[in-house]
């Protein structure tokens, strides 16, 4: 993917995140942090809280998903891109998403430190599912 297009895509999703906000009665909810990624807008590091409602189907499907947070462009843009992709997907399929899925979504290879930023929303989803199943 073209580097300028990738930068534009990530900047747009960071400035105008899709599915940003909270759900009043979510089935899933989890907050995760990356304290290593600090900057002027996020001196305490990246943070993403993800909430979702699930269908009654077997396997369950994500019906609605929202996130809130603060952090670097990559962490917030990836949360926006992931929430767009999650709607209508089965929980089982989302749990199989990995670093390759994230790299495809953001359109670039991710170094280990950048992957920590990009994977926050996916990590929050996984932990929320784990907690929900207990």
N, C-alpha and C positions, 0 to 999 in steps of 0.2 A: 504494500500500500504506500502511496505517496506520503512522504514525511510531512509536508505542509498540510495535507488533508488530515492526517492523524492528529497533528497539533490542533487544527481547527475543530475536529470532532471532539477531542478531549476537552478543549477550552469551552466549547458550547455546552457539553454535558455538565461541566463543572459550574459554569455560570448559570445555566438554566436546567437544573437537574429534573429529570422525569421521575414521577412517583415519589417526590419528596414530601414528607409529612408523617403523620402518625395515624394509626388505626385505633379506633376506640375499643374494640373487643377482638384482638388478634388471637389466632390459634398458636402462632409462633412469635417469640420475641427474644432478642438477644443483642447485647452490646459488646463490641470488641474494639480493642485499641492497638495502636502501633506507636508507642512512646518514642521510638527511635527517629521517626520522621517529624521533625519540628521545623517551623518556619514562622514568619511574622504574623500570619493569620491563624496559626495553630501552634502556639508555644509549648503546649503540653502534648503534642503529637497528634496523629490521625485518630479519629474515632468515628465509628459507624454503628448505629442502632437500626436493626432491621425488624420489621413486623410483617406478618402475613396471615391471610386467612386461607384455609384449605377446603376443598370440596369434600363431599361425603363419599366420593368414588373410591374404588379399590383398584389400583393404588391411588392415594389422594393426589390432587392436582392443585397447584397454586392458583387461587382465584384472584386475590388482590395482594399486592405487596407495596410497602412503603419503607423509606429509610430516612433517617436524619443523621446529621453528623457534621464534622468539621475536619479539615485537613488539606493535604496537598491536592493539586488538580487531579492527579492520577487516582487517588483513593476515592474522591467524590465522583469523578466521571465514571469510573468503573462501577461504582455502586449504582449509578443511574443506568448505565448500559445493562448491567446484570438484572436489575429489576424489570427493565423492559422485556428482556428475554425470558424471565422466569414465568411470567403470566401465561397460563395454559399448559405449562410443563408439569410433568409428574415429579413429585418429591424424589422418587427413586432416580429419575434421570438427572436431576439437578445435583444430587449427591455424588454422581459420577463425574461431574465437571472438574477439570483440573487446570494446571498452569497452561496447557496448550489451549484450552477453551478460553482462558483469560487473554492469552496472547492474540488469539484469533479475534476476539471481541474488541480489543483496543488497537489492533492492527500493527503491533510491533513486538519484537522480542523483549522480554523483561529480565533484567539482571536480578539476582537474589534480593537485593535491597528494594528494588522497584516492585518485585512480586509481592513483598510484604505489604506494600501500600495497596496494590491492586486486588489482593485476595481478601480484604477485610469483610466486605459484604458477603462473600461466599462462606467465609469462616463463621460469620454470625449466623447464617442460614443453617449451616451444619450443626452448630452448637444448639440452636433453637430446636431443631428436629430431635437431636439427642435428648434434650431436656423434656421435650413434649412426649417422647416415647417412654420415658421412665415412669 
